[in-house]
Amino acid sequence: MKRPGRGMCVIGGDLHTAVQTWTRADTHPIVLIGLSHVGETDYYTAVGRILDANLDAEVLHEGVVREQPPPALTARERDRLAHLDGWGLRRALEWAAVATGLQLQSHGLVRREHWRNADVTAVDLLRVSGDLRDITLPDPDDLTWPQGRQARLAARLLRRLMIHGSRWTHLTANRSTRLGIIDWRNINAIIQVFRVVHDSPVLLLWGAGHLRGMGKLLALNDFNLDNTRWLRAISARAPTMPDDQPADA
């Protein structure tokens, strides 16, 4: 049995995410598609081609669910739930996309009607996790961004920070936050995979940082990692523009 593999790695200076195929003799295969929440346009096109090639599979995806109407909440829980709506992570991703010329996952990979959400509810997530760190950022549309070569140099630097920092972001969270946002969501998703994998192949679309933990759960249940395919999510170099060239070129 192969050991659970990483969900992302750096190859040739670029960030790549894994597409892992797991098999067991008495079930259909499980394909874990690790996603970067921002990426190149052709990255999401490549993910879409994998989905189009597996139309017979059950597709499960992430996305914390908001219950309507919500369950009974304490005043503190209501405050924390309101904070989740404006959580800085989403704003940070918007910033990254605008500053680097990358695309948001929500724009590059549009959910389809037959996909099914396999994530937890927001209230339950808050009750398991610690307080989410508040990141106060303005709306990208309200900012004046630098122009020309200065902007592209900054974009390349930010791309490198994203490439090398994305592998370690989980280490910045406290233990209870990791328990809820990573471990518990992994368990919840894989349990739902096990409920359908006897009837059809399963494609699980989830953040690439979750794949190692999910792989451990699959290995505990006698699944084997058959193969891993790597997709380039973020190139270290931003697209070249005409005025990037030397004046005498």
Disulfide bonds with the S-S distance in Angstrom:
none
